[in-house]
Amino acid sequence: MNEPELDLLSRLWEEHMRARFPAHLRGQDIEGRDMVLLDADTAGCVSSSLSGTLDEKRRSILLGCLGALEKVVPLIGDEGGAIEYYERLREMAALAVELGNAKAG
């Protein structure tokens, strides 16, 4: 396991848990993805990865979320810190996938 990456993921998770969801994105779809559900699905998988190894179902969900985040982040306006919020979410998803790969390998 890569301790620096796990430490970074833990720090980003703590920041994310303190952050307010960008209110203007409630009920918004970007590229066919509900922004609240994208946040919730990603956060749930990241939380699971911090607790242990992701099962195959959560890993698959997280990979789908990561792909969606790659598409939607460039399209998000910066109102209410939305870009920072979703960039952090994308970084956490990428780290969780990477850590999952390291644990599996």
C-alpha angles and dihedrals in degrees: 000000000000106000097194090054092046090049091050092048090050092050093048090048091054090050091048093051090054094046123097117236109249100260095209090062095060107115092008125130120202118185088351094304123119103230095215092051092045089054093046095046093047094045092049092054093045090051090051091049090054089053095049144302117339115244117230094262094054091042089055091048091048093050089051090049091049090053091049092048090052088057101041104040094072089051098051119103116226096241110138094001092295096147093052090046095052095038088056089048090051092048091050091050092050092048092048091052091048093048090047089053090050092049091048093048 
